[in-house]
């Protein structure tokens, strides 16, 4: 279709998608909305995969930030506005109560992975298995001649 060119992909995610996430977070807080996740604390909420995928890809070549950095509140406070993954972690910590390892065991376990490339690869595999290959989720998407399902 040519509406968005490949050289614009980064800007679409970094600007448009980030603004969309900010709006969604605001609505979740205002109306006390809870995600319709299918695995409870044992998985990511279905609609939250993309920010973690995009966010982990942002950090792949970062010299100092490691997956375990999510446990450092100073890092979250200082860098969540720059990195989508850190922003998501900070939001999770804001809306969920109790120890992080208890309310978000998957994210906690992922923080033990040695590098962001492995985090990103794992997130993509999970997204495929838990979202794209699930009929109850994908049945709500409209498909045309460009994308077949």
N, C-alpha and C positions, 0 to 999 in steps of 0.2 A: 504494500500500500504506500510505503514511502513517507508516511506522516512524520515519523521520528527516525532520524538518520542515526547510524551507528555511533557517530562522533558525539551525538547528544545523549546517549544512554547514561553516562555518568551524571550529567546535569539533571536528567529526569529523576534518577534515584536520589541524588544528593539534595535536590531542591524540592521537587514535587512530591516524591514519596515521603520525604522527611516531614514536610508540612502536613501531609495526610496522616502520618503517625501521630503528630502533635495533636491534631484534631481528634483522632480516635482516643488518645489517652485522656484528653480533656472530657470527652463525652463519657468515657468509662468512669472517671472520677465524679463528675457531676451527677450522673444517674445511677451510680453504684452498679454498673454493669459488670457481670462476670463472664469470662470467656466460655464459649461452648466447646471446650476441649474434650477430646474423647478418651484421654488417659489420666485425668486428674493430675496429681502432682508428679506422676511418673512419665510425663511427656510434655512437649511444648504444646501450647494451645494452637490449634490448626492455623489460625490467621496470623500467628506470630512467627512463623518460620522465616518469611522473607526478610524482615529486619535483621534477624540473626544471621541469615545467609549473606546479605549485603554487608552487614556490619563486620562479620568475620573476614570477608574479602578485603575490606578497607584496611584491616590490620595485618594482612599476610606478610608484608615486607617491613613491618615496624621494627625498628632496631631495639627498642627497650620494652615495649608493651607485650606482655606474654598472657596467655589465657588465665593464669593464676592471678593476674592483676585485678580481676573482678572483685577480689576479696579486700582490696585496699580502698576504703571509702574516700581517701584523699584523691586517689586517681580518678574515681568515679565523679567526684565533685568538680575536679579540674578539667577533665577531658570528655565528659559525657556529651557536651555540646558539639564536639568534633567527631566523635566516633559513635556510630549507630548502635553497635553491639553494647558499648558501655552505657549508652542511654537506655537501652532496653533492660539491662541488668539493674540500673538505678531505679527504673520504674517498677520492676518486679519487687525490689527491696522496699519500695515505698508503699505498695498496695498490699503486700502479703506480710503477715505477722509471724514472729518466731524466727528460729535459726534458719539461715539460708539453706543449709544442707537438708533440712526437714521439709520446707515448703517448696523447694526447687531442686530435688536431688539430681535430676538430669543435668541441669545447668551447673550444679556443683561438681558433678563427675566430669563434665566436659572441661572444667577449669584445670583439671589435672593433665590434660593433653599437652604434649610438649610445644606445639607450635600452631599458629593460626591456619596454616594450610590444611593440617589434619582436621581442625575444627570445621573449616569450611567444607571440606570433602564429606565429612560425616553429616553435616547439616543438609547438604544436597541429597545425600542418600536417604536420610530420614524424610525429607520433604517429598521425595519421589514415592517412598513406601507409604508414608502416613497421610499424604494429601492427594497427590496426583493419581495414585492407583486406587483410591477409595471412591466407590460409586456414590455413597451418601453425600460426599463432598462435591465431587465433580458433576453430579447431575444438575447442580444449580448454575453451572456455567453455560453460557451460550456459545455454541460452536458454529462456525460457518465453513465455507469452502477453503479458507486458509488454514484452519486448524481442525483436523479430524479427531474424533474421539470414539 
